[in-house]
Amino acid sequence: MSLSVIILAAGQGTRMKSSRPKVMHRVAGVPMLEHVYRRSLELGADDIHIVYGHGGEHLQEYCSGFNVDWSLQAEQLGTAHAVEQASPKVSDESVVLVLYGDVPLIKTETLKDLISKVSGNNIALLTVDLDEPAGYGRIVREDKKVTSIVEHKDASDEQKKIKEVNTGILAVRAAYLNECLGKIGNNNSQGEYYLTDIIALAVADGNEIVTAQPENTYEVEGVNDRKQLARLERIHQQEMIEKIMLQGISVADPERIDIRGELKIGNDSFIDINVIFEGEVEIGSNVTIGAGCIITNSKVADGCTIKPYSVLENAVVDEAVEVGPFARLRPGAHLHKNSRVGNFVEIKNTELGEGSKASHLSYLGDSEIGRDVNIGAGTITCNYDGVNKHKTIIKDGAFIGSDSQLVAPVTIGKNATIGAGSTISKDAADDSLTLSRSVQKTIKSWQRPTKNK
């Protein structure tokens, strides 16, 4: 039997106090809606439908790469009304799974268990037991069998004592779902069409309502304000950090690391405090990452040391490289084996060859640097003429003296030496010393300027 997923994402989320749709607010750097979409893919859904409303243009623009069908809920008249916008597009032969775009931490395993219970039944419901169930619809049972769901505002005092509550997530045969949607009314305190009313209809039709529960209550927690968003963020971060620790990673403080994307990391690596990983990051084995580093969409190979407060973005770092402290690797930076980039060095769109080093206070942009090159402190590759970028080539074994400016396009030859304080605008020959300086002289009795009174 095929699986269709309907994700409800039409709510404005007024308590978020935001111009963005609620489901676009991020957990671990990823919009909540995308978390739910990923779970749908992991389930192997045959088709995915997103019901949208507020901020639909922004939503569809961000999700342009999603393989989904979009359904507009122009008026927010309740969850049943929302599902009804997408359900006619679903095959009667499929099972429909209803998910929510603001419930980002639901687990694939939990949903698989729920879907499996539809076999032999028309409907399966995900419930959870809460110590403080205020605000949630209560699961009403007779002789242990579910008979209905009563919303909190419509519940009697006795019903409000029930701990088992509705999560809103259910799996139902599509043909039966469409049959029931037309029977749901809005005779309640909110004047809305509740999807939960399908339970009472199913019971009246003689259906048994089978239930499943998540392992953790936070899986089914929705986000209504930024406090709840922050709470789920910390829970999700803790889960991810614990996972990598079990893989053999040492972490200085699990509560002071953020993974905002996908992190793959080898064993025996160490992560110090306040490190942030963004996007897709790959870290090898025996890597040390110092405090305060930010690593975005980058690869760091085995045996590297990333010293404190270094920033890597779209960079590649090969084996046994040292970076930092306070270094910045910008997009296109590629540091080859055993190279070194020290403090306050910025590298962009540059190959730094094996064994080469730039230890202090340099900018290297649009450059091709060979093996065993020494870049002296304060060296700049002047790659931009105000309109176009130009390339600097530094061949193997070259030595660039401190405070040099290499004006691209320019080539520094093999084993060439550039004297300190030089501005080089023409190619420098192999195995030679090239420099540009004025003759040093002393002016006696010279007076420094004095401050005007």
BELNOR-V442087 format. One record per residue. N is the residue number from 0. PSI is psi in whole degrees, 0 to 359 (* if undefined). Layout:
# BELNOR-V442087
N_PSI, N_PSI
This chain:
# BELNOR-V442087
0_135, 1_161, 2_126, 3_135, 4_130, 5_119, 6_121, 7_119, 8_32, 9_348, 10_145, 11_325, 12_58, 13_330, 14_349, 15_343, 16_55, 17_151, 18_346, 19_150, 20_142, 21_318, 22_353, 23_353, 24_147, 25_143, 26_124, 27_39, 28_2, 29_132, 30_144, 31_320, 32_322, 33_324, 34_315, 35_321, 36_318, 37_321, 38_322, 39_319, 40_319, 41_333, 42_348, 43_34, 44_137, 45_328, 46_147, 47_131, 48_131, 49_124, 50_119, 51_165, 52_267, 53_131, 54_32, 55_324, 56_316, 57_320, 58_311, 59_328, 60_314, 61_320, 62_23, 63_336, 64_357, 65_141, 66_80, 67_164, 68_139, 69_137, 70_128, 71_129, 72_93, 73_322, 74_135, 75_95, 76_20, 77_168, 78_324, 79_319, 80_322, 81_312, 82_325, 83_337, 84_334, 85_334, 86_327, 87_341, 88_355, 89_139, 90_138, 91_341, 92_356, 93_167, 94_133, 95_128, 96_122, 97_120, 98_172, 99_133, 100_348, 101_20, 102_82, 103_344, 104_14, 105_138, 106_147, 107_319, 108_321, 109_317, 110_323, 111_319, 112_317, 113_312, 114_323, 115_335, 116_351, 117_336, 118_119, 119_357, 120_163, 121_334, 122_143, 123_142, 124_137, 125_120, 126_170, 127_147, 128_126, 129_140, 130_326, 131_89, 132_10, 133_134, 134_346, 135_152, 136_133, 137_142, 138_114, 139_126, 140_149, 141_127, 142_41, 143_0, 144_137, 145_130, 146_331, 147_171, 148_130, 149_122, 150_150, 151_317, 152_339, 153_359, 154_148, 155_169, 156_322, 157_319, 158_330, 159_345, 160_348, 161_132, 162_332, 163_127, 164_164, 165_136, 166_346, 167_345, 168_127, 169_159, 170_133, 171_146, 172_134, 173_316, 174_319, 175_324, 176_311, 177_327, 178_319, 179_327, 180_323, 181_347, 182_351, 183_129, 184_184, 185_34, 186_75, 187_174, 188_336, 189_346, 190_30, 191_162, 192_104, 193_129, 194_333, 195_339, 196_344, 197_335, 198_311, 199_322, 200_318, 201_320, 202_318, 203_331, 204_0, 205_14, 206_141, 207_133, 208_107, 209_148, 210_157, 211_161, 212_147, 213_160, 214_324, 215_139, 216_330, 217_341, 218_329, 219_11, 220_131, 221_167, 222_122, 223_338, 224_177, 225_337, 226_314, 227_323, 228_315, 229_323, 230_313, 231_327, 232_312, 233_322, 234_313, 235_318, 236_316, 237_318, 238_313, 239_320, 240_317, 241_324, 242_315, 243_331, 244_322, 245_344, 246_2, 247_27, 248_133, 249_134, 250_128, 251_317, 252_106, 253_339, 254_357, 255_44, 256_140, 257_132, 258_111, 259_68, 260_221, 261_126, 262_124, 263_128, 264_138, 265_169, 266_165, 267_21, 268_161, 269_134, 270_121, 271_185, 272_156, 273_31, 274_139, 275_129, 276_130, 277_145, 278_215, 279_113, 280_134, 281_123, 282_134, 283_196, 284_156, 285_40, 286_138, 287_126, 288_116, 289_172, 290_142, 291_11, 292_149, 293_119, 294_119, 295_126, 296_51, 297_164, 298_130, 299_121, 300_180, 301_146, 302_15, 303_157, 304_118, 305_106, 306_166, 307_146, 308_33, 309_150, 310_123, 311_127, 312_119, 313_48, 314_159, 315_127, 316_118, 317_186, 318_144, 319_40, 320_146, 321_134, 322_129, 323_190, 324_164, 325_40, 326_157, 327_118, 328_114, 329_175, 330_136, 331_0, 332_132, 333_111, 334_119, 335_170, 336_135, 337_17, 338_172, 339_136, 340_122, 341_203, 342_137, 343_42, 344_132, 345_130, 346_132, 347_133, 348_50, 349_139, 350_120, 351_113, 352_169, 353_130, 354_0, 355_159, 356_144, 357_98, 358_337, 359_133, 360_53, 361_157, 362_122, 363_106, 364_142, 365_53, 366_154, 367_106, 368_127, 369_201, 370_149, 371_41, 372_140, 373_121, 374_113, 375_161, 376_138, 377_10, 378_139, 379_132, 380_115, 381_87, 382_353, 383_124, 384_12, 385_344, 386_310, 387_156, 388_145, 389_159, 390_142, 391_131, 392_125, 393_116, 394_170, 395_139, 396_4, 397_153, 398_118, 399_114, 400_159, 401_150, 402_40, 403_149, 404_122, 405_109, 406_107, 407_152, 408_132, 409_150, 410_129, 411_122, 412_172, 413_131, 414_19, 415_154, 416_131, 417_121, 418_147, 419_143, 420_18, 421_149, 422_113, 423_115, 424_357, 425_156, 426_141, 427_134, 428_159, 429_149, 430_37, 431_163, 432_127, 433_133, 434_161, 435_108, 436_153, 437_159, 438_133, 439_134, 440_162, 441_130, 442_111, 443_155, 444_24, 445_136, 446_131, 447_151, 448_147, 449_154, 450_135, 451_138, 452_*
